[in-house]
Structures are given as C-alpha cells and as structure tokens.
C-alpha cells in the first residue's frame, strides 16, 4: 500500500505540471483565420480598332444568303484577319451570311480580298477597304452575289465519267442557251484533267459554265474586283465573260489540262476597239481571275471575234486555254481619274447609313454612305482604275437601306465619273431604340463586367445586319422600321454560360428602350485557412 500511495502521489504531481503547462499555452492561441472563396469577374473586353460588318446578300432582293468567305492578301491566304473574339480567320462558313471581323493588333494592312461563294450563285471576289475616317471605328461591306437564275445570266452543267488516270475518253462540252448571255466550254477527248497540284482527277466530273449579258449590268456585276492593277497606267474593261468550273463528286476542282480546251463567250456588237466597232477576226484581250487566290492575270492567248448574231446583235468570242477560272475578254478604256462621288439633296442620310450601287455594261460597284460624312466619295480614283470604270462610264445609280428599300433610283443610266446627283427620299417611318447590355457573374451577381466594347448588331429576319453604336453598355438601334420585329445579336467578347460569347434576342421597333442581361462565366479563388499568429 505504501508503494501504491507513493505512485499515486507522483502521478498527481505530474498531472499538475502537465495541466499547468496546457493552461499557459491556451493564453497565446488565436483561432485560425478562414479566407472564403472569392468570385473574380474577367476583365472587360478591350476596344477594337475597327470592326468590319460584312453581309453576303442576293444582288436583287438584298436577302442574306448562306455563304463561304475566304480571305486573301496578294494572292495568298491572309494571316491578319480575326473575328471579334480574336480567332484567326482564313476561311469561314456563314449560315446567315453575316460576319463581324477585325484585324490583328500588329497587322499593317489597308485592305483585304474576300472571296465569296454560295450554292446557286456565281462566286465573286471583293476588295474590302479597312481604312476609316478619324473617329470612325466600323466598315460596312455589302457583298452582293448574283443568282445563277437572275436576268441576264445563263448557266449549264454537264456530268461525265472520267476513268482512273484523269484522261477524257470522249469530248466533254457544256453550252448555255443561245442569246446575249451565252457561253460554252469544250474539253477534247484524250485530255488529262489535273487539280491545282497537277494530280489527275477522275470519277464523275461536273463541267459548269456561266455566261452573262455584257450589254447590261448583268456581266459587270459578276466580274471580280481588281480587274486592273492599282499602279496601272492604262486600264481595260470587260466586254464578255465566261465562268467555267469543273469538279469531281468530292468537290475537288479541275484547274489544269494537258492540252488546250475551247471556251466561248458573247460580246456585244457595239463594243469599240481602237475607236471602231468590233468586226469578225478582231482579237481582244483576255484576263483570268483565280478564285483560289483572288488574283487577276493577263493571258497570252487572245479572244477571237467570230460571226455576228444579228438577232441578238452580238458576236461569239472564242479562245483556247489550259486552265479553268473566270474569264473576261477586254478592251482598253480611258481612265476615270476623278473617282465617283454623289451630290446629295432631299432627306438626310439616316444614322445607320445607306448603300449605293452603280451598274452598267461598263462596270459595277457598291459602296456605303455614312451619315454626316465629311465626303460623299463612294469610289476613289484609285478604285475606279482597279474596277475598270472608264472616263465616259454611265450607270444606273441606286441608293437603298440595309433592307434593300430604295431611297433613290436614277432615271436610266447617267454619267458617273466625277459626281452623280442623288435626291434622297425616306420611304418609311423609322424609330430609334436604346438597348442596354449588362453582364454579371453567374455565381455572384454583384460582380459585373463592363459591356461597353461588346459588338451588337441587329436585323430584320433574313436581312443584312447593322452594327449598333453605343456608350457605357447602352447601344442605339437606329432607323428601325416602326412596328417591325428585329433580331438583336450580341457578342459579349467574354465567356458566357453555355460555352459561348454570343446571345440573341428579339425586340419590337416601337421606340421603347430594351435590355439584355448576360450571365458571365467567372472563376472562383480557392478559400484558405491562415495562421492566427
């Protein structure tokens, strides 16, 4: 028992020391600091230097059409074009025919060639000027394609089978219906078909030919931009056209031939060569446009003028070639050195602007009139040369809004080199609406993102889009047709819920302010437990 008592005493003393030590430490302990997770909104999108509002439309109805666009610079794929989210664009399919794009921050380009193609339309290249006046940050490009069924246009397709090795076993020919727009192409038997890489093409081959009436604006409206070089000392204009394509069932194009093929086109008998009307046996210039590069080239072969068709008052021009593309027979023309401007009177140009088209047998061009612009020059002297617009050019002048509604149409063809008189008449009751765009984090609505630099556009159903301008996230939907329903398209240029940067809504044009609230994807910082010391 003595031993047990001593042991108990020792344990008691030890316990006192232990407990005393614990009590001393508790006086210095501070509860740990817990830092809760924090929702962090992304930075607001930065201002874009320029936004190009491009719309592919039917040349007659002005309806938007699905299309494919490809960008070129000096004959090679552009590396300087990006969408408004910063993604590089070389070629893109447009379901609704519309595209907003810009240039890379470090790019030093003033223009880009845009090649446009669409089912049942004749493809065309356009030169889009990327320069803007001071204080202007948008470019409007209306890319109008001509339907294969449009007035003054002819087309014919023929399907043939070519055996392995790409050699034709029989003549393959296609000719459109006789008339002012007729054209044809004939590939002899024994000719090897090659693609652009000079590899044989075989299988089911479709030969397609388009022609156009060169006595009207039908032909000039399908001639790709840039017929003449910017530094040319003399110019040519198109007097006959033939668009010839061949492709297999997969879409692989036939671009070259082992031996020459024959192509023909219709040329108006009123065509002048060296000051006199053309005659059978005359030789005209020939230029070709490669849709895969956007570049025109002068051919060494010439177009020979054949027999007169008295009924249509046209000649058939014929030439040989070993490649396929868009062809134009040409004659020299005096240069329009003054450019083309419009002298405006009547109603004011609306805030959303207007488009101007000029169409004739000489040339066709489309431009944009900006409200309150310092200049109403629609085709610069440089571009009148490039487009082949001559000093004595006459054209039908039309002014219309983004929906294709006419504001002015000239009484027949008028002189356009220099200036053309235009009296504007507003055909509709228009209203403006404010459209406010806000953006907040989906996981914390108190955290917001400034939408001042979002890209907002709007349109009637099936029509081209108009860019909206704005301040501090409120955008003006200008010149709406009163009572109509509009689609409004917003690119927040920041990630939104749903793995997108885009949102769409509809509004009724009644002058009442509208708004759209967006949910932004925001990151959350990880919570931490810190030391209390």
C-alpha positions in Angstrom: 0.0 0.0 0.0 2.9 2.4 0.7 4.2 1.9 -2.7 0.9 2.5 -4.3 0.4 5.7 -2.3 3.8 7.0 -3.5 2.9 6.1 -7.0 -0.4 8.0 -6.8 1.4 11.0 -5.4 3.8 11.0 -8.2 1.1 10.8 -10.8 -0.8 13.6 -9.1 2.3 15.9 -9.2 2.9 15.1 -12.8 -0.6 15.9 -13.7 -0.4 19.3 -12.1 2.7 20.1 -14.2 1.0 18.9 -17.4 -2.2 20.7 -16.8 -0.4 23.8 -15.8 1.6 23.8 -19.0 -1.5 23.5 -21.1 -3.2 26.4 -19.4 -0.2 28.6 -20.1 -0.3 27.8 -23.9 -4.0 28.4 -24.2 -3.4 32.0 -23.2 -1.5 32.6 -26.6 -3.7 30.6 -29.1 -5.7 32.7 -31.6 -8.5 30.9 -33.7 -7.3 30.3 -37.3 -8.3 32.9 -40.0 -10.5 31.4 -42.7 -10.5 33.2 -46.1 -13.7 32.4 -48.0 -13.6 31.7 -51.8 -13.9 34.8 -53.9 -15.6 35.1 -57.3 -13.4 37.0 -59.7 -15.0 38.6 -62.8 -13.0 38.5 -66.1 -11.5 41.8 -67.4 -13.9 43.8 -69.6 -13.2 43.3 -73.3 -10.9 45.9 -74.8 -11.8 48.4 -77.5 -11.4 47.2 -81.1 -9.6 49.4 -83.6 -12.0 48.6 -86.3 -15.0 46.3 -86.9 -15.9 45.2 -90.4 -19.6 44.4 -90.7 -19.8 42.1 -93.7 -23.0 40.8 -95.2 -23.4 38.5 -98.1 -26.7 39.2 -99.9 -28.7 38.5 -103.1 -27.9 41.3 -105.5 -31.6 41.7 -106.4 -33.6 41.0 -103.2 -30.9 42.1 -100.7 -31.8 39.0 -98.7 -29.0 37.5 -96.6 -27.7 34.2 -98.0 -25.6 31.4 -96.6 -22.1 31.6 -98.0 -18.4 30.7 -97.6 -15.8 33.5 -97.4 -12.1 33.2 -97.7 -9.5 36.0 -97.1 -6.5 36.7 -99.3 -3.6 39.2 -99.3 -1.6 39.4 -102.5 -2.7 36.0 -103.7 -2.1 34.1 -100.5 -4.3 33.2 -97.5 -4.4 36.1 -95.1 -3.0 35.7 -91.6 -4.1 39.1 -90.4 -7.9 38.7 -90.1 -9.5 37.7 -86.9 -13.1 37.6 -85.6 -14.1 39.9 -82.8 -13.1 37.2 -80.3 -9.6 37.2 -81.6 -9.7 33.9 -83.5 -7.8 33.9 -86.8 -10.0 33.6 -89.9 -8.8 32.2 -93.2 -12.0 30.7 -94.4 -15.4 30.5 -92.7 -18.9 29.3 -93.5 -21.6 31.8 -92.7 -25.0 30.2 -92.0 -26.7 33.6 -92.1 -24.4 35.4 -94.5 -23.1 37.8 -91.8 -19.6 38.2 -90.3 -18.1 40.8 -88.0 -14.3 40.7 -88.2 -11.3 42.9 -87.5 -7.5 42.8 -88.0 -4.8 41.6 -85.7 -3.3 44.3 -83.4 0.1 44.1 -85.1 -1.2 43.9 -88.7 -0.3 46.6 -91.1 -2.8 46.2 -93.9 -5.2 48.7 -95.5 -7.4 46.2 -97.4 -8.2 42.5 -97.8 -9.6 40.5 -100.7 -12.7 38.5 -99.7 -13.7 35.6 -102.0 -17.3 34.7 -101.6 -19.1 31.6 -102.8 -22.6 30.3 -102.3 -24.8 27.5 -103.7 -26.7 28.5 -106.8 -24.8 31.8 -107.0 -21.9 33.0 -109.1 -18.9 33.4 -106.8 -17.0 36.7 -106.7 -14.1 38.4 -105.0 -14.4 41.7 -103.3 -11.7 44.1 -102.1 -12.7 45.4 -98.7 -11.1 48.8 -97.7 -10.1 48.6 -94.0 -9.2 52.3 -93.6 -11.6 54.6 -91.8 -12.1 58.3 -91.3 -11.0 59.8 -88.0 -13.3 58.9 -85.2 -14.9 56.1 -87.2 -14.4 52.5 -86.0 -16.6 50.5 -88.4 -16.6 49.4 -92.0 -19.7 48.3 -93.8 -19.2 45.8 -96.6 -22.2 44.6 -98.6 -21.0 41.6 -100.6 -23.7 41.1 -103.3 -23.8 37.9 -105.3 -25.7 37.3 -108.5 -28.0 34.3 -108.7 -27.5 31.8 -111.5 -31.2 32.3 -112.3 -31.0 36.1 -112.4 -31.9 38.1 -115.5 -29.1 38.3 -118.0 -27.3 35.2 -116.5 -27.1 31.8 -118.2 -25.8 28.5 -116.8 -25.3 24.9 -117.9 -24.0 21.8 -116.1 -22.9 18.5 -117.7 -21.8 15.4 -115.8 -19.4 13.0 -117.4 -17.4 10.0 -116.2 -13.6 10.1 -116.5 -11.7 6.9 -115.9 -8.8 6.5 -113.5 -5.8 8.5 -114.7 -7.9 11.5 -115.5 -7.9 11.1 -119.3 -11.2 12.0 -121.1 -12.4 9.2 -123.4 -14.8 11.5 -125.2 -15.5 15.2 -125.7 -17.0 16.9 -122.6 -18.8 20.1 -123.5 -21.4 22.4 -121.9 -23.1 25.3 -123.6 -25.7 27.6 -122.2 -28.9 28.6 -124.1 -28.2 30.8 -127.1 -28.7 34.5 -126.5 -27.0 37.6 -125.3 -25.6 35.7 -122.3 -24.5 32.5 -123.9 -21.1 30.8 -123.1 -19.6 27.4 -123.6 -16.6 25.2 -122.9 -15.4 22.1 -124.7 -12.8 19.6 -123.5 -11.5 17.3 -126.3 -11.1 13.6 -125.9 -7.7 12.4 -124.8 -7.1 15.4 -122.4 -5.8 14.7 -118.9 -7.6 16.6 -116.1 -5.4 17.9 -113.3 -6.1 19.6 -109.9 -4.1 22.6 -108.7 -1.3 20.3 -107.6 -1.2 18.7 -111.0 -2.6 15.4 -109.8 -5.0 13.6 -112.2 -8.7 14.0 -111.4 -11.2 11.2 -112.3 -14.6 9.9 -111.5 -17.9 11.7 -112.0 -16.9 15.2 -113.3 -19.3 18.1 -113.5 -18.5 20.8 -116.1 -20.3 24.0 -115.3 -20.5 27.2 -117.4 -21.9 30.6 -116.6 -22.4 33.4 -119.1 -23.8 36.9 -118.8 -25.2 39.7 -120.9 -22.4 42.2 -121.4 -24.7 44.8 -122.9 -26.3 45.4 -119.4 -25.0 45.3 -115.8 -25.5 41.6 -115.6 -22.0 40.8 -116.7 -20.2 43.6 -114.9 -22.0 42.6 -111.7 -20.2 39.2 -111.6 -16.8 40.4 -112.6 -14.5 40.0 -109.5 -12.9 43.2 -108.1 -9.4 44.2 -109.1 -9.6 43.8 -112.9 -6.8 46.4 -113.2 -3.7 46.8 -111.1 -3.6 49.8 -108.7 -0.5 51.2 -110.3 -1.6 50.6 -113.9 -1.0 53.5 -116.3 -3.9 52.3 -118.6 -6.9 50.3 -117.9 -9.1 47.7 -119.6 -12.8 47.0 -119.1 -14.7 43.7 -119.5 -16.8 43.2 -122.7 -17.5 39.5 -122.4 -17.4 36.9 -119.6 -17.4 33.1 -119.1 -17.2 31.4 -115.7 -16.0 27.8 -116.2 -15.6 25.3 -113.4 -15.0 21.5 -113.2 -15.0 19.3 -110.1 -15.4 15.7 -109.1 -18.0 14.4 -106.7 -16.0 15.3 -103.6 -15.6 18.9 -104.7 -12.0 18.6 -105.9 -11.5 21.1 -108.7 -10.1 20.6 -112.1 -7.7 23.5 -112.6 -5.4 22.4 -115.4 -5.4 20.4 -118.6 -2.7 18.5 -120.5 -3.9 20.1 -123.8 -5.9 23.2 -124.6 -9.7 23.4 -124.3 -12.0 25.8 -126.1 -14.1 28.4 -124.3 -16.6 30.9 -125.9 -18.4 34.0 -124.6 -20.9 36.5 -126.1 -19.7 40.0 -126.9 -22.0 43.0 -127.8 -21.6 44.2 -131.4 -21.4 47.7 -130.0 -18.0 47.0 -128.4 -15.4 49.5 -129.6 -11.8 48.5 -130.4 -9.4 51.3 -131.3 -12.2 53.7 -131.9 -14.2 51.4 -134.2 -16.9 48.8 -133.6 -15.5 45.3 -133.5 -15.6 43.0 -136.5 -15.2 39.3 -137.1 -11.5 38.4 -136.9 -10.6 41.1 -134.4 -8.5 39.9 -131.4 -9.5 41.1 -127.9 -7.6 40.9 -124.7 -8.1 38.1 -122.2 -7.8 38.2 -118.4 -8.5 35.4 -115.9 -9.4 35.5 -112.2 -8.3 32.7 -109.9 -10.9 32.3 -107.2 -8.4 30.3 -105.1 -6.0 33.3 -104.9 -8.2 36.3 -105.6 -5.7 37.4 -108.3 -6.3 38.5 -111.9 -3.8 37.6 -114.6 -3.4 38.7 -118.2 -3.5 35.8 -120.6 -1.1 35.5 -123.6 -4.0 34.0 -125.6 -6.4 36.4 -127.3 -10.2 36.2 -127.8 -11.1 36.0 -131.5 -14.3 37.7 -132.6 -16.4 35.3 -134.6 -19.6 35.6 -136.6 -22.3 38.2 -135.9 -25.6 37.0 -134.4 -28.0 39.6 -136.0 -30.9 38.6 -133.8 -29.0 39.4 -130.5 -26.6 41.9 -132.0 -23.7 40.0 -130.5 -20.5 38.2 -131.6 -19.2 35.0 -130.2 -15.7 35.4 -128.8 -13.6 32.2 -128.7 -10.2 31.3 -127.1 -8.0 28.4 -126.1 -6.8 27.8 -122.5 -5.1 25.1 -120.4 -6.6 26.1 -117.1 -10.0 26.9 -115.6 -11.2 30.0 -113.9 -13.3 33.1 -114.5 -12.5 34.7 -117.9 -13.1 38.2 -119.2 -12.5 39.5 -122.7 -11.3 43.1 -122.5 -10.7 46.3 -124.4 -8.8 49.4 -123.5 -10.7 52.3 -121.9 -9.8 55.9 -120.8 -9.3 56.1 -117.0 -11.7 57.9 -114.8 -9.2 59.9 -112.8 -11.8 61.8 -110.7 -13.3 59.0 -108.8 -17.0 58.9 -108.2 -19.0 60.9 -105.7 -22.7 61.6 -105.1 -24.1 65.1 -104.7 -26.9 64.6 -102.1 -30.1 66.5 -101.7 -33.5 65.7 -100.2 -33.8 63.8 -97.0 -30.8 63.3 -94.8 -28.7 60.1 -94.7 -30.0 58.2 -91.7 -27.7 57.3 -88.7 -27.4 53.7 -89.9 -26.2 54.9 -93.3 -27.2 53.9 -96.9 -25.7 51.8 -99.6 -25.1 53.0 -103.2 -24.9 50.7 -106.2 -23.8 51.6 -109.7 -24.4 49.1 -112.5 -23.9 49.2 -116.2 -22.2 47.5 -119.1 -19.1 49.4 -118.2 -18.7 48.3 -114.6 -20.5 47.7 -111.3 -19.7 49.0 -107.8 -21.3 49.1 -104.4 -20.3 51.5 -101.6 -21.6 52.9 -98.3 -22.8 56.3 -97.4 -22.2 57.3 -93.8 -24.4 59.8 -92.0 -22.8 63.2 -91.6 -19.8 62.1 -93.6 -17.2 64.7 -94.5 -17.0 63.3 -98.0 -19.5 61.6 -100.3 -16.9 59.9 -102.5 -18.0 56.4 -102.9 -15.4 55.1 -105.3 -11.9 56.6 -105.0 -9.8 57.5 -108.1 -7.6 54.5 -107.2 -10.5 52.1 -107.3 -12.2 53.5 -110.4 -9.0 52.3 -112.1 -8.9 48.9 -110.4 -12.6 48.3 -111.2 -12.2 49.3 -114.8 -14.5 52.3 -114.6 -13.8 54.5 -117.6 -13.9 58.3 -118.0 -17.1 58.1 -120.1 -18.8 55.4 -117.9 -22.6 55.6 -117.5 -24.5 53.6 -114.9 -27.9 53.2 -113.2 -27.5 54.6 -109.7 -29.5 53.2 -106.8 -29.4 54.2 -103.2 -31.0 51.8 -100.6 -31.0 51.0 -97.0 -29.7 47.8 -95.4 -33.0 46.0 -96.1 -32.9 46.9 -99.8 -35.6 49.5 -99.6 -34.9 52.1 -102.3 -34.2 55.8 -101.4 -33.3 56.8 -104.9 -33.1 55.3 -108.4 -31.7 57.3 -111.3 -33.7 57.7 -114.5 -31.8 55.3 -116.6 -28.0 55.4 -116.9 -26.2 58.7 -116.0 -22.6 59.8 -116.2 -20.9 58.7 -113.0 -17.2 59.6 -113.4 -16.8 62.7 -111.2 -20.2 63.1 -109.5 -23.8 62.0 -109.8 -26.8 63.9 -108.5 -28.9 62.0 -105.9 -32.2 63.2 -104.3 -32.9 61.0 -101.3 -36.5 60.2 -100.2 -37.1 58.3 -97.0 -39.8 55.7 -97.8 -40.6 54.5 -94.2 -41.3 55.7 -90.7 -38.2 55.0 -88.7 -37.6 54.9 -84.9 -34.6 54.5 -82.7 -34.3 52.4 -79.5 -31.8 52.2 -76.7 -30.6 48.7 -76.0 -28.7 48.2 -72.7 -26.4 45.2 -72.3 -25.4 44.1 -68.8 -23.3 41.2 -67.7 -22.9 39.7 -64.3 -21.2 36.6 -62.9 -23.5 33.6 -62.9 -22.2 32.6 -59.5 -22.2 36.1 -57.9 -24.5 38.8 -59.5 -22.7 41.5 -57.5 -19.7 41.0 -59.8 -20.2 42.6 -63.2 -18.4 43.1 -66.5 -18.5 46.3 -68.5 -20.1 45.7 -71.9 -19.1 49.0 -73.5 -16.9 47.1 -76.0 -19.4 44.3 -76.8 -20.3 44.0 -80.5 -24.1 44.5 -81.1 -25.9 44.2 -84.4 -29.5 43.9 -85.5 -31.6 43.0 -88.5 -35.0 42.1 -89.8 -35.4 38.4 -90.4 -33.4 37.2 -93.4 -31.8 40.6 -94.0 -28.3 42.0 -93.6 -27.2 43.2 -90.2 -26.5 46.7 -89.0 -23.8 47.5 -86.4 -25.1 49.4 -83.3 -23.0 52.1 -81.7 -23.1 52.7 -78.0 -21.7 54.2 -74.8 -21.2 52.6 -71.4 -23.1 49.4 -72.5 -26.1 51.1 -73.9 -26.4 50.8 -77.7 -28.6 52.7 -80.2 -30.6 50.5 -82.5 -31.0 53.2 -85.2 -33.5 53.5 -88.0 -35.8 50.6 -87.2 -38.9 50.2 -89.3 -41.7 51.2 -86.9 -43.7 48.2 -85.7 -41.3 45.6 -87.1 -39.7 42.7 -85.2 -35.9 42.7 -85.2 -33.3 40.2 -84.2 -30.6 41.6 -81.9 -27.2 39.9 -81.8 -24.7 40.4 -79.0 -21.2 39.2 -78.9 -20.0 40.0 -75.3 -16.4 39.1 -76.2 -16.2 37.3 -72.9 -17.2 33.8 -71.9 -20.9 33.4 -71.2 -22.8 30.5 -69.6 -23.4 27.9 -72.3 -19.8 27.8 -73.7 -20.3 30.8 -75.9 -19.7 34.5 -76.2 -22.9 35.2 -78.1 -26.5 35.9 -77.3 -29.6 36.7 -79.3 -32.9 38.3 -78.6 -35.8 39.9 -80.4 -37.4 43.4 -80.0 -40.3 45.2 -81.5 -39.5 48.6 -83.0 -41.7 51.0 -81.0 -39.2 53.4 -79.5 -39.2 51.7 -76.1 -35.9 51.0 -74.5 -34.9 47.4 -74.3 -32.2 45.5 -72.3 -30.5 42.1 -72.2 -28.8 40.7 -69.1 -26.0 38.2 -69.7 -24.5 35.6 -67.4 -20.7 35.5 -67.4 -18.5 32.6 -66.5 -16.4 33.7 -63.6 -13.6 32.0 -61.8 -13.6 31.4 -58.1 -10.4 31.7 -56.0 -9.8 28.8 -53.5 -10.6 29.5 -49.9 -7.6 29.3 -47.4 -7.0 28.8 -43.7 -4.4 31.1 -42.4 -2.3 31.1 -39.1 -3.7 33.1 -36.3 -0.3 34.2 -35.1 
